Amino acid sequence: MLLHNRRRTYSPAFGKNIALVLCVLFLCAPAAFGQWINSLEKAKKLVVDTQTPYNISSVENPDGGFYIVWQDKKDNAAADIYFQSIEINGKVRLRGDGKQVSTRPGVKENPIAKVNVSGQLFVLWKENMNTECDELCLQKTTANGALQWGDEGVRVYKENGHITNYSLAVDSIGNAYVSYIEKSNTTPAQYFVKVQKINTNGEIETPDSLMIVSTTKEQKYSTLIIPDQKQGAFILWLEARQGKNVLFVHHLDSEGKRSYFVKPIEVSSATDDILSYTAASLKNGQITAIWQTGGKNKELLFRSVDEKGKYLFAEPKKIAPRIKGSKSNIQITQSSDNSIVVSWLNESGKTKNVYCQKITHDGKLAWGDDAQFVSYKPSNKFGQALTTDRLGESFITWFERGESASDTYVYAQKINKEGHLMWDSTGVLMLRSKGTEKSYPAVINDRKQGIIVILKEADKNSSGIYGQRLFAEKKQFASLVDLNASAREDSIVVSWKTGSGSMIKAFRIEKFLLKTINDTNWTEVATIPAKVFHEANEYSYAFLPDTDGVYFIRVLQLAENTVLNASEIQKVSYLKPVGDKIIVLQNIPNPFSDSTVINYYLPESMLVRFEFYNSRIEKMDEKEILDTQKGRNTFVFYSGNLPSGTYFYRFTAKDVIEVKKFVIDKSH
């Protein structure tokens, strides 16, 4: 169905008639329905106990689920890298707080994540073991969290130089390719572009004689490696030449030999100064690179090169020759019809809109010189993300500013393979929570004509990784709200509420006992039939855990034996009553901003003392508690005006003394 004239760009004259156009579109455009949490005010928290997550990436799993990989610092420890595997119904496969990719010591940073056709996750990161050199490490894991290349992963690089940039790719049979830029410690410095091929067993196959792709004294930037879909790879990078950044490409065949390219090829034009670029390969063995030029009006150009180093067309072409404005934030994905879909942010005057374009394998602009914009509503858009499905349809999400600078809304749009808008002409509003900043957007194809959006959301008190699912078809099941799990006397009590809905037949409560970092198994606590009334219902269930510890709790909504939706995860510290034993647990949450709770168990009422110290072991406060009771007790500690940092508390009851560390984080 043709919803609008896609050859026409937005202009003031067109804006006068936009109200009439929108009325027609609202009546005609197909809609998208439902979310993991049926509220526009709240997304679903996907990971428990993040502190300051950053460098977040999300990648699709071929089974319809996805992975999240991020960098974090917990308990004031060195930066580490974590991953989480999640199904399309929102159910996490691993422990609620994610799992480390490696047990290696040292600061890990800047992870890059890729997935192969079998659904295995590859994570590449840089590690600083000392100031003399950097290391590159690679890990492969399965959806159930099993680390395939040992607890530490595979070391890809360790030489007497510094890694300034790197890239990761995985081919169709599971080989991993790593390209990286090394800066020597010599004076003057030498810059190297190097490549490594790692086979499915984690063994490096590239011989030393073929590892170096390019060596110059000119500074190199931003490498990118892309499989050619024939077990070879293209390597791209930027290089400073006469005050400009030039884009180069080289090719390696399946044996790692440079059999066709005698030397690297300049892809960009001699007059271009490149600010950023990206690229994708097609099934016919060619690569198409797209770059952003500098200057007052930043343009997007593209050029295609085959595996023998031949240009498919003589000069670079513009992505949108008739679209005025400054273009930035290039996103690219390969479509199922052997073409490339590109999206970008176009700034013209005070308006920022998101456009997209399709480039065919022979370098033609499938959606015309005007390209396609994702929304008729003029607004301040930013941070778009792009993906395609097996039907050749594209999904785009983006952020829009709300009434204030801290209000950020999330929208989505679907575009068919002919370039026509499939959803609401202004986009589908997915999230409108106020007072929070949003970043690190990613859009995942759920393989059911819908999408999942993952993002970081932060306010002054906390930050976390959240998501929403947008269904292509309306799902008539009740949303699960107000989930709470807490320890009471000798039990853990789980309670929740639901709205009306007819598809839910039962609820399954599951628990996860946090023991070691390698634990991944969730176990069933109970399955409770859903109430038959088509109105708001309340549920509560208490169970006796087998042992002390920290538990993750979740509730699954079932239709027969199919999981339709999974709740957010609750974390509970449980102390099992055991005679005359005195027990104190780690505070939750930790780290925290404003307040935290310390749970402890007493065999009888007695005097308890808490003493609080800073990192220099200077006492800051002391609290004596007289009105304790037999069994579980709680103490709430408020951070007040204390600055961010590491602290300690000492618990004393009779002759029992325990000291535990906690972290205050007021960075948000």
C-alpha positions as CSV (number, residue, x, y, z in Angstrom):
1,M,0.0,0.0,0.0
2,L,1.4,3.3,-1.0
3,L,1.2,5.6,2.0
4,H,2.8,8.7,0.6
5,N,4.9,10.1,-2.3
6,R,8.4,9.0,-1.3
7,R,10.0,11.2,-3.9
8,R,8.9,14.4,-2.1
9,T,11.0,15.8,0.7
10,Y,9.8,17.9,3.6
11,S,9.5,21.6,3.0
12,P,7.6,24.6,4.6
13,A,5.1,24.5,1.8
14,F,4.5,20.8,2.3
15,G,4.2,21.5,6.1
16,K,1.0,23.6,5.5
17,N,-0.8,20.5,4.3
18,I,0.7,18.0,6.8
19,A,-2.3,17.8,9.0
20,L,-4.5,16.6,6.2
21,V,-1.9,14.1,5.1
22,L,-1.5,12.8,8.7
23,C,-5.3,12.2,9.0
24,V,-5.2,10.0,5.9
25,L,-2.2,8.1,7.1
26,F,-3.6,7.5,10.5
27,L,-6.6,5.8,9.0
28,C,-4.5,3.7,6.5
29,A,-1.3,2.8,8.2
30,P,-0.9,-0.6,9.9
31,A,-0.2,-0.5,13.6
32,A,2.1,-2.4,15.9
33,F,0.9,-3.6,19.3
34,G,2.0,-4.7,22.8
35,Q,5.1,-4.5,24.8
36,W,6.9,-6.6,27.5
37,I,5.6,-4.0,29.9
38,N,2.3,-2.6,28.7
39,S,3.0,0.9,29.6
40,L,4.7,3.7,27.7
41,E,6.1,5.1,30.9
42,K,8.4,2.2,31.7
43,A,10.8,-0.1,29.9
44,K,11.8,-3.5,31.2
45,K,15.0,-3.8,33.1
46,L,17.0,-6.6,31.5
47,V,20.0,-6.8,33.8
48,V,20.1,-6.7,37.6
49,D,22.8,-4.9,39.6
50,T,24.5,-2.8,37.0
51,Q,26.6,0.0,38.4
52,T,27.7,2.3,35.6
53,P,27.2,0.2,32.4
54,Y,28.8,1.7,29.2
55,N,30.2,0.5,25.9
56,I,26.9,-1.4,25.5
57,S,26.3,-3.4,22.4
58,S,23.4,-5.7,21.5
59,V,23.4,-8.4,18.8
60,E,20.8,-10.7,17.4
61,N,20.8,-14.5,18.0
62,P,19.6,-16.5,15.0
63,D,17.1,-18.3,17.3
64,G,15.2,-15.0,17.7
65,G,16.8,-14.0,21.0
66,F,19.7,-11.6,21.5
67,Y,22.8,-10.9,23.5
68,I,23.8,-7.8,25.5
69,V,27.5,-7.1,26.1
70,W,28.7,-4.2,28.3
71,Q,31.5,-2.8,30.3
72,D,31.1,-2.1,34.0
73,K,32.9,-1.4,37.3
74,K,31.4,-3.2,40.3
75,D,32.4,-2.8,43.9
76,N,35.1,-0.3,42.9
77,A,36.9,-3.1,41.1
78,A,38.7,-2.8,37.8
79,A,36.6,-2.4,34.7
80,D,35.2,-5.8,33.5
81,I,33.1,-7.0,30.6
82,Y,29.8,-8.9,31.1
83,F,27.3,-10.5,28.8
84,Q,23.6,-11.6,29.1
85,S,21.6,-13.9,26.8
86,I,17.9,-13.2,26.5
87,E,15.0,-14.8,24.7
88,I,12.5,-12.9,22.7
89,N,9.9,-13.3,25.4
90,G,12.2,-11.3,27.8
91,K,13.4,-14.4,29.7
92,V,17.1,-14.2,30.6
93,R,19.0,-17.4,30.1
94,L,21.9,-16.6,32.5
95,R,22.1,-15.2,36.1
96,G,20.2,-12.0,36.5
97,D,23.3,-9.8,36.7
98,G,25.1,-11.2,33.6
99,K,28.3,-13.2,33.4
100,Q,32.0,-12.2,32.9
101,V,33.5,-13.0,29.5
102,S,36.9,-13.8,31.1
103,T,38.5,-14.3,34.5
104,R,41.7,-12.7,33.4
105,P,43.0,-9.9,35.7
106,G,43.5,-6.4,34.5
107,V,41.4,-3.6,33.1
108,K,39.1,-4.8,30.2
109,E,37.6,-2.2,27.9
110,N,35.9,-1.4,24.6
111,P,34.2,-4.8,23.9
112,I,33.0,-5.6,20.3
113,A,30.4,-8.4,20.0
114,K,29.4,-10.5,17.0
115,V,27.3,-13.7,16.6
116,N,27.8,-16.6,14.1
117,V,25.0,-18.5,12.3
118,S,25.0,-21.1,15.1
119,G,24.1,-18.5,17.7
120,Q,27.5,-18.4,19.4
121,L,28.6,-15.1,20.8
122,F,32.2,-13.7,20.1
123,V,33.5,-10.9,22.2
124,L,36.8,-9.0,21.5
125,W,38.3,-6.6,24.0
126,K,41.5,-4.7,24.8
127,E,43.2,-5.4,28.1
128,N,45.8,-3.4,29.9
129,M,48.1,-5.6,31.9
130,N,50.9,-3.0,32.2
131,T,51.9,0.3,30.7
132,E,54.4,-1.2,28.2
133,C,51.9,-2.9,25.9
134,D,48.3,-3.7,25.2
135,E,46.6,-7.1,24.7
136,L,43.7,-8.1,22.5
137,C,41.6,-11.0,23.8
138,L,38.8,-13.0,22.3
139,Q,36.1,-15.2,23.8
140,K,33.4,-17.5,22.3
141,T,30.4,-18.4,24.4
142,T,27.0,-20.2,23.9
143,A,23.5,-18.9,24.7
144,N,23.6,-20.8,27.9
145,G,26.7,-19.0,29.1
146,A,29.3,-21.8,28.5
147,L,32.8,-20.2,27.8
148,Q,34.1,-22.1,24.8
149,W,37.7,-20.9,24.9
150,G,38.5,-21.4,28.6
151,D,37.8,-19.1,31.5
152,E,40.3,-16.5,30.1
153,G,39.6,-16.6,26.4
154,V,42.2,-16.5,23.6
155,R,45.0,-13.9,23.4
156,V,45.0,-12.5,19.9
157,Y,47.7,-9.9,20.3
158,K,50.6,-9.1,22.8
159,E,53.6,-7.2,21.4
160,N,55.6,-4.2,22.2
161,G,53.2,-1.6,20.9
162,H,49.9,0.0,21.6
163,I,46.6,-0.9,20.0
164,T,44.7,2.3,18.9
165,N,41.7,0.7,17.2
166,Y,40.4,-2.8,16.3
167,S,37.5,-4.6,14.7
168,L,35.9,-8.1,14.8
169,A,34.0,-10.1,12.2
170,V,32.7,-13.8,12.0
171,D,32.1,-15.7,8.8
172,S,29.5,-18.2,7.9
173,I,31.4,-21.2,9.1
174,G,32.4,-19.7,12.4
175,N,35.9,-18.4,11.8
176,A,36.7,-15.1,13.5
177,Y,38.7,-12.2,11.9
178,V,40.4,-9.4,13.9
179,S,41.9,-6.4,12.3
180,Y,43.7,-3.8,14.5
181,I,45.9,-0.8,14.3
182,E,49.2,-0.9,16.2
183,K,51.3,2.1,17.0
184,S,55.0,1.3,17.6
185,N,57.0,2.6,20.6
186,T,59.7,3.9,18.3
187,T,60.5,7.5,17.4
188,P,59.1,8.4,14.9
189,A,56.2,6.1,15.4
190,Q,55.2,3.5,12.8
191,Y,51.6,2.6,12.2
192,F,50.6,-0.9,11.2
193,V,47.3,-2.4,10.0
194,K,47.4,-6.1,11.0
195,V,44.9,-9.0,10.7
196,Q,44.4,-12.3,12.5
197,K,42.2,-15.2,11.5
198,I,41.0,-17.5,14.4
199,N,39.5,-20.8,13.5
200,T,36.5,-22.5,15.3
201,N,38.8,-24.1,17.8
202,G,40.3,-20.8,18.9
203,E,43.6,-21.3,17.1
204,I,45.3,-18.4,15.2
205,E,45.8,-19.4,11.6
206,T,47.4,-16.2,10.1
207,P,51.1,-16.7,9.6
208,D,53.4,-13.9,10.7
209,S,54.4,-13.2,7.1
210,L,50.8,-12.3,6.2
211,M,49.7,-10.6,9.4
212,I,50.8,-7.1,8.4
213,V,48.4,-5.5,5.8
214,S,50.0,-2.0,5.7
215,T,52.9,-0.1,7.3
216,T,53.4,3.6,7.1
217,K,54.6,6.6,9.1
218,E,51.2,8.3,8.4
219,Q,48.7,8.0,11.2
220,K,46.0,5.4,10.8
221,Y,42.5,5.3,12.3
222,S,39.3,3.3,12.5
223,T,39.9,-0.1,11.0
224,L,37.0,-2.3,10.0
225,I,37.1,-6.0,8.9
226,I,34.2,-7.6,7.0
227,P,34.0,-11.2,5.7
228,D,33.5,-11.5,1.9
229,Q,31.1,-14.5,2.4
230,K,33.7,-16.7,0.7
231,Q,35.9,-17.3,3.8
232,G,38.0,-14.3,2.9
233,A,37.8,-10.8,4.3
234,F,38.0,-7.1,3.4
235,I,40.1,-4.8,5.7
236,L,39.4,-1.1,5.7
237,W,41.0,1.8,7.5
238,L,41.4,5.6,7.4
239,E,44.9,7.1,6.9
240,A,46.1,10.7,7.2
241,R,47.4,12.0,3.9
242,Q,48.2,15.7,3.3
243,G,45.9,16.9,6.0
244,K,43.0,14.7,4.9
245,N,41.7,11.3,6.0
246,V,41.7,8.8,3.1
247,L,39.8,5.5,3.1
248,F,41.7,2.4,2.1
249,V,40.6,-1.2,1.5
250,H,42.5,-4.5,1.2
251,H,41.4,-8.0,0.6
252,L,42.5,-11.4,1.9
253,D,41.4,-14.7,0.4
254,S,40.4,-17.8,2.3
255,E,44.0,-18.7,2.8
256,G,45.0,-15.3,4.1
257,K,46.8,-14.4,0.9
258,R,46.6,-11.0,-0.9
259,S,46.3,-12.7,-4.3
260,Y,44.4,-10.0,-6.1
261,F,45.2,-6.7,-4.4
262,V,48.9,-5.8,-5.0
263,K,48.5,-3.0,-2.6
264,P,45.7,-1.3,-0.7
265,I,43.2,0.6,-2.8
266,E,42.0,4.2,-2.1
267,V,38.2,3.9,-2.0
268,S,37.4,7.6,-1.4
269,S,37.9,10.4,-3.9
270,A,41.0,12.6,-3.8
271,T,39.0,15.6,-2.7
272,D,37.2,13.9,0.2
273,D,38.2,14.4,3.9
274,I,36.4,11.6,5.7
275,L,35.0,12.0,9.2
276,S,33.4,8.5,9.6
277,Y,32.6,5.5,7.5
278,T,31.0,2.0,7.5
279,A,30.8,-0.8,5.0
280,A,29.0,-4.1,4.2
281,S,29.7,-7.0,1.9
282,L,27.3,-8.7,-0.6
283,K,26.9,-12.3,-1.7
284,N,28.7,-11.6,-5.1
285,G,32.0,-11.0,-3.3
286,Q,32.0,-7.2,-3.4
287,I,32.0,-4.6,-0.7
288,T,30.2,-1.2,-0.5
289,A,31.7,1.5,1.7
290,I,29.8,4.6,2.8
291,W,31.5,7.6,4.3
292,Q,30.7,11.1,5.7
293,T,32.7,14.0,4.3
294,G,33.8,17.1,6.2
295,G,32.8,20.7,5.3
296,K,29.8,22.9,6.1
297,N,27.3,20.4,4.7
298,K,28.4,16.9,5.5
299,E,27.6,14.6,2.6
300,L,27.3,10.8,2.4
301,L,29.1,9.1,-0.5
302,F,29.5,5.4,-1.4
303,R,31.6,3.2,-3.7
304,S,31.7,-0.5,-4.4
305,V,34.8,-2.6,-4.9
306,D,34.9,-6.3,-5.8
307,E,37.3,-8.9,-4.4
308,K,39.8,-8.4,-7.3
309,G,40.1,-4.7,-6.5
310,K,38.0,-3.3,-9.3
311,Y,35.6,-0.4,-8.9
312,L,32.0,-1.2,-9.9
313,F,31.6,2.5,-10.9
314,A,34.4,5.0,-11.6
315,E,33.6,7.8,-9.1
316,P,31.9,7.8,-5.6
317,K,28.2,8.5,-5.6
318,K,26.0,10.5,-3.3
319,I,23.5,8.5,-1.1
320,A,20.8,11.2,-1.4
321,P,21.8,13.8,-4.0
322,R,18.6,15.8,-3.7
323,I,18.4,15.9,0.1
324,K,19.8,19.1,1.6
325,G,21.4,19.4,5.0
326,S,24.2,17.9,7.1
327,K,24.3,14.1,7.3
328,S,25.7,12.1,10.1
329,N,25.4,8.9,12.2
330,I,25.6,6.3,9.4
331,Q,23.9,3.0,10.1
332,I,24.1,0.1,7.6
333,T,22.7,-3.4,7.3
334,Q,22.6,-6.0,4.6
335,S,19.1,-6.8,3.3
336,S,17.8,-10.3,2.3
337,D,17.6,-9.3,-1.4
338,N,21.4,-8.8,-1.7
339,S,21.2,-5.1,-1.3
340,I,22.3,-2.6,1.5
341,V,20.0,-0.4,3.6
342,V,21.5,2.7,5.0
343,S,20.1,5.2,7.5
344,W,21.4,8.5,8.7
345,L,20.5,11.7,10.7
346,N,19.8,14.6,8.4
347,E,20.0,18.1,10.0
348,S,18.5,21.0,8.0
349,G,17.8,24.3,9.8
350,K,16.3,23.5,13.2
351,T,14.9,20.1,12.2
352,K,16.7,16.8,12.5
353,N,15.1,13.8,10.7
354,V,16.1,10.2,10.1
355,Y,16.4,9.1,6.4
356,C,17.1,5.8,4.8
357,Q,18.2,4.5,1.4
358,K,18.6,1.2,-0.3
359,I,21.6,0.5,-2.5
360,T,21.4,-2.4,-5.0
361,H,24.3,-4.7,-5.7
362,D,25.0,-2.7,-8.9
363,G,25.2,0.6,-7.1
364,K,21.7,2.0,-7.9
365,L,19.6,4.1,-5.4
366,A,16.5,1.9,-5.1
367,W,14.5,4.5,-3.2
368,G,15.3,7.4,-5.5
369,D,17.4,10.5,-5.3
370,D,15.1,11.8,-2.4
371,A,15.6,8.7,-0.2
372,Q,13.0,8.1,2.5
373,F,12.4,9.8,5.8
374,V,11.0,7.8,8.7
375,S,8.5,10.3,10.1
376,Y,6.4,13.2,8.8
377,K,6.7,15.0,12.1
378,P,9.4,17.6,12.2
379,S,11.3,17.2,15.4
380,N,14.7,16.9,17.0
381,K,15.6,13.2,16.3
382,F,18.8,11.5,17.2
383,G,20.5,8.1,18.0
384,Q,18.8,6.0,15.3
385,A,19.3,2.2,15.1
386,L,18.6,0.0,12.1
387,T,17.9,-3.7,11.2
388,T,16.2,-5.7,8.5
389,D,14.3,-9.0,8.5
390,R,14.2,-12.0,6.1
391,L,11.4,-10.4,4.0
392,G,13.6,-7.4,3.2
393,E,11.7,-5.0,5.4
394,S,13.6,-2.5,7.5
395,F,13.0,-1.4,11.1
396,I,14.4,1.8,12.5
397,T,14.2,3.2,16.0
398,W,15.2,6.7,17.2
399,F,15.1,9.1,20.1
400,E,13.2,12.4,20.2
401,R,13.5,15.2,22.8
402,G,10.5,15.8,24.9
403,E,9.3,19.0,26.7
404,S,12.6,19.3,28.6
405,A,16.2,18.4,27.8
406,S,16.0,15.4,30.1
407,D,12.8,13.9,28.5
408,T,13.7,11.5,25.8
409,Y,11.1,9.5,23.9
410,V,11.7,6.3,21.8
411,Y,10.0,5.8,18.4
412,A,10.0,3.0,15.8
413,Q,9.1,2.7,12.1
414,K,8.8,-0.1,9.7
415,I,9.7,0.4,6.0
416,N,8.9,-2.2,3.3
417,K,11.4,-3.2,0.6
418,E,9.9,-0.7,-1.8
419,G,10.6,2.1,0.6
420,H,7.1,2.8,1.9
421,L,6.3,3.5,5.6
422,M,4.3,0.6,7.1
423,W,3.5,1.9,10.5
424,D,2.1,5.2,11.8
425,S,3.4,8.1,9.7
426,T,5.0,9.8,12.6
427,G,6.4,6.5,14.0
428,V,5.2,4.3,16.8
429,L,5.8,5.7,20.3
430,M,7.5,2.9,22.3
431,L,8.6,4.8,25.4
432,R,8.0,8.2,26.8
433,S,9.4,8.1,30.3
434,K,10.4,11.6,31.6
435,G,13.4,12.8,33.4
436,T,15.8,10.2,32.1
437,E,18.6,10.2,29.6
438,K,18.8,7.4,27.0
439,S,21.8,6.2,25.0
440,Y,23.3,3.1,23.4
441,P,20.2,2.3,21.3
442,A,20.0,-1.0,19.4
443,V,17.1,-2.6,17.5
444,I,16.7,-6.4,17.2
445,N,14.5,-8.2,14.7
446,D,12.4,-10.7,16.7
447,R,11.8,-12.8,13.6
448,K,8.1,-12.5,14.1
449,Q,7.5,-9.3,12.2
450,G,8.3,-7.2,15.4
451,I,11.3,-5.7,17.1
452,I,13.0,-5.4,20.4
453,V,14.7,-2.1,21.4
454,I,17.6,-2.1,23.9
455,L,19.0,1.0,25.5
456,K,20.7,2.5,28.5
457,E,18.5,4.6,30.7
458,A,19.9,6.8,33.4
459,D,18.7,9.5,35.9
460,K,20.3,11.2,38.8
461,N,20.1,8.1,41.0
462,S,20.9,5.1,38.8
463,S,21.5,3.7,35.3
464,G,20.6,0.4,33.8
465,I,20.1,-1.6,30.6
466,Y,16.4,-1.7,29.6
467,G,14.3,-3.0,26.7
468,Q,10.9,-3.0,25.0
469,R,9.4,-5.4,22.6
470,L,7.0,-4.2,19.9
471,F,4.8,-6.9,18.5
472,A,3.6,-7.0,14.9
473,E,0.3,-8.6,16.0
474,K,-1.8,-7.7,19.0
475,K,-1.3,-10.0,22.0
476,Q,-4.3,-10.4,24.4
477,F,-2.6,-11.1,27.6
478,A,-2.5,-9.3,30.9
479,S,0.5,-7.3,31.8
480,L,2.3,-8.3,35.0
481,V,3.0,-5.4,37.3
482,D,4.1,-4.6,40.9
483,L,6.2,-7.7,41.2
484,N,7.9,-7.9,44.6
485,A,10.0,-10.6,46.2
486,S,11.2,-10.2,49.8
487,A,12.3,-12.4,52.7
488,R,9.9,-12.6,55.6
489,E,10.7,-14.7,58.6
490,D,11.7,-18.1,57.2
491,S,10.2,-17.6,53.7
492,I,10.6,-15.7,50.5
493,V,7.3,-14.2,49.5
494,V,6.6,-13.4,45.8
495,S,3.6,-11.1,44.9
496,W,2.4,-9.5,41.7
497,K,-0.7,-8.1,40.0
498,T,-2.1,-8.4,36.5
499,G,-4.6,-6.6,34.4
500,S,-7.3,-8.2,32.3
501,G,-6.4,-10.7,29.6
502,S,-7.5,-14.1,28.3
503,M,-4.3,-15.9,27.0
504,I,-2.5,-16.5,30.3
505,K,-3.2,-19.9,31.7
506,A,-0.6,-20.0,34.5
507,F,2.3,-18.3,36.2
508,R,5.6,-20.1,36.9
509,I,7.8,-18.8,39.6
510,E,11.6,-19.5,39.1
511,K,14.6,-18.9,41.4
512,F,18.3,-18.7,40.8
513,L,20.7,-19.1,43.8
514,L,23.8,-16.9,43.3
515,K,26.8,-19.1,44.2
516,T,29.7,-18.8,41.7
517,I,30.2,-16.8,38.6
518,N,29.7,-19.9,36.4
519,D,26.2,-20.6,37.8
520,T,23.5,-20.3,35.1
521,N,20.6,-22.6,36.1
522,W,17.2,-21.3,37.0
523,T,14.9,-23.8,38.8
524,E,11.1,-23.9,39.2
525,V,9.5,-23.0,42.5
526,A,5.9,-23.4,41.6
527,T,3.3,-23.1,38.8
528,I,0.1,-21.2,39.8
529,P,-3.1,-21.3,37.7
530,A,-4.3,-18.0,36.5
531,K,-7.5,-16.6,37.9
532,V,-10.5,-16.8,35.6
533,F,-11.8,-13.3,36.1
534,H,-11.1,-10.9,33.3
535,E,-10.2,-8.1,35.6
536,A,-7.2,-7.0,37.8
537,N,-6.0,-9.9,39.9
538,E,-3.5,-10.1,42.8
539,Y,-1.2,-13.1,43.4
540,S,1.1,-14.1,46.3
541,Y,3.2,-17.2,47.0
542,A,5.6,-18.0,49.8
543,F,8.3,-20.7,49.7
544,L,11.0,-22.0,51.9
545,P,14.5,-21.8,50.3
546,D,16.9,-24.7,51.0
547,T,19.8,-22.6,52.0
548,D,21.1,-19.1,52.8
549,G,22.2,-16.8,50.0
550,V,21.3,-14.3,47.4
551,Y,18.4,-15.3,45.1
552,F,17.1,-14.0,41.8
553,I,13.4,-14.4,41.5
554,R,11.2,-14.0,38.3
555,V,7.7,-14.9,37.2
556,L,6.9,-16.3,33.7
557,Q,3.4,-15.9,32.1
558,L,2.4,-19.2,30.4
559,A,-0.1,-20.2,27.7
560,E,-0.2,-24.0,28.0
561,N,3.6,-24.7,28.2
562,T,4.7,-21.7,26.1
563,V,6.3,-18.8,27.9
564,L,4.6,-15.6,26.6
565,N,6.4,-13.1,28.8
566,A,8.9,-12.9,31.6
567,S,8.9,-10.5,34.4
568,E,11.7,-8.3,35.6
569,I,14.1,-10.0,38.0
570,Q,14.0,-9.3,41.8
571,K,17.0,-9.9,44.0
572,V,16.5,-11.2,47.6
573,S,19.0,-11.8,50.4
574,Y,17.8,-14.8,52.4
575,L,18.9,-15.9,55.9
576,K,17.6,-19.3,56.9
577,P,16.9,-19.5,60.7
578,V,19.4,-21.8,62.3
579,G,19.4,-22.1,66.1
580,D,21.6,-19.6,67.9
581,K,23.6,-18.5,64.9
582,I,24.1,-14.7,64.2
583,I,24.3,-13.9,60.4
584,V,24.7,-10.6,58.6
585,L,24.4,-10.3,54.8
586,Q,25.9,-7.9,52.3
587,N,23.9,-4.7,51.8
588,I,21.5,-4.5,48.9
589,P,21.8,-2.7,46.5
590,N,25.5,-2.4,46.3
591,P,26.7,0.0,44.8
592,F,23.9,2.5,45.7
593,S,23.2,6.2,45.6
594,D,20.8,7.2,48.3
595,S,20.1,4.3,50.6
596,T,20.8,0.6,51.0
597,V,19.5,-2.2,53.2
598,I,21.5,-4.5,55.5
599,N,19.7,-7.7,56.5
600,Y,20.8,-9.7,59.6
601,Y,19.4,-12.6,61.6
602,L,19.4,-12.9,65.4
603,P,18.5,-16.0,67.5
604,E,17.0,-13.6,70.1
605,S,16.7,-9.9,70.8
606,M,20.0,-8.3,71.6
607,L,22.1,-5.2,71.2
608,V,23.5,-4.6,67.7
609,R,26.1,-2.0,66.7
610,F,26.9,-0.8,63.2
611,E,30.0,1.3,62.6
612,F,30.8,2.9,59.3
613,Y,34.2,3.8,58.0
614,N,35.6,5.5,54.9
615,S,38.4,4.0,52.7
616,R,41.1,5.5,55.1
617,I,39.4,3.5,57.9
618,E,38.3,6.6,59.6
619,K,35.0,6.2,61.6
620,M,32.2,8.3,60.1
621,D,29.2,7.1,62.1
622,E,28.0,4.6,64.6
623,K,24.5,3.3,65.4
624,E,23.4,1.1,68.3
625,I,20.1,-0.8,67.9
626,L,18.3,-1.9,71.0
627,D,14.8,-2.8,69.6
628,T,15.9,-5.9,67.6
629,Q,13.8,-9.1,67.4
630,K,14.4,-12.8,67.1
631,G,14.8,-13.7,63.4
632,R,15.2,-11.3,60.5
633,N,16.1,-7.7,61.1
634,T,16.8,-4.9,58.7
635,F,18.8,-1.7,58.9
636,V,18.6,1.1,56.3
637,F,21.7,3.2,55.7
638,Y,21.4,6.6,54.1
639,S,24.3,8.0,52.2
640,G,23.4,11.6,53.0
641,N,26.1,14.0,51.8
642,L,28.8,11.4,51.6
643,P,30.7,11.5,48.3
644,S,31.1,8.6,45.9
645,G,33.7,6.0,47.0
646,T,34.4,2.8,48.8
647,Y,33.3,2.4,52.5
648,F,33.1,-0.3,55.1
649,Y,30.7,-1.3,57.8
650,R,31.4,-3.3,61.0
651,F,28.6,-5.3,62.5
652,T,28.9,-6.3,66.2
653,A,26.4,-8.5,68.1
654,K,27.7,-10.2,71.3
655,D,31.0,-11.8,70.3
656,V,30.3,-11.8,66.6
657,I,32.1,-9.2,64.5
658,E,31.9,-8.9,60.7
659,V,33.2,-6.3,58.3
660,K,31.8,-5.8,54.8
661,K,32.6,-3.4,52.0
662,F,30.1,-1.2,50.2
663,V,30.2,1.4,47.4
664,I,28.4,4.7,47.1
665,D,28.0,5.9,43.5
666,K,26.5,9.4,43.0
667,S,27.7,9.8,39.4
668,H,24.1,9.9,37.9
